Amino acid sequence: MPLLNGHGIALDLPRGWDGAITRRTGDGALPVLHASSMPLPSPRADAGGGVVQHLDLGEVFVGLLEHDPSCAGTPLFAADGPALPLSPDWFAPGALQGMKPVQSGAQQFFSLHGRPFCLFVVVGEHRRRHRLVPAVDRVLATLAVEASEPPR
């Protein structure tokens, strides 16, 4: 499995997946992780614009955006880590911006080791979510976050 590692975030990707950990544009240049079962296009927006529009029916996209440290532990980010495994019932067509009508998405907010994150997942076709979500769960189970970001 290829290992994505950067900015205090690590994730193992299955063979055939593509991913990157970069810094967001604006917002204090906080980290953003993109992972997908398809090759990631470049450029792409922090929230997955430029990727989700190109997902085939059997593909998935995962985005993890870090937020300002002052958000950690606030009501929106109160959960301690992502709720895993993801439930296919949490996915809804049109739940996230930029999705095609056939796609389905879910998002959750949480803090991990004092760092606040938004996780969002898009599956290429809502009807296939029961088959696609377990693959995302296997990937997210490898997520590791350091307690604080290393110096830039």
Protein Blocks (a to p, Z undefined) as FASTA:
>chain_A
ZZddeehiacdddehiacdddddeejhopacddddfbdcdddddfkopaklmmpcfkbcc
dddddddfklgopaklmpgcjaddddfklpcghkaghiafkbccddddddeehiacdddd
ddfblklmmmmmmmmmmmmmmpccdfbdcdZZ
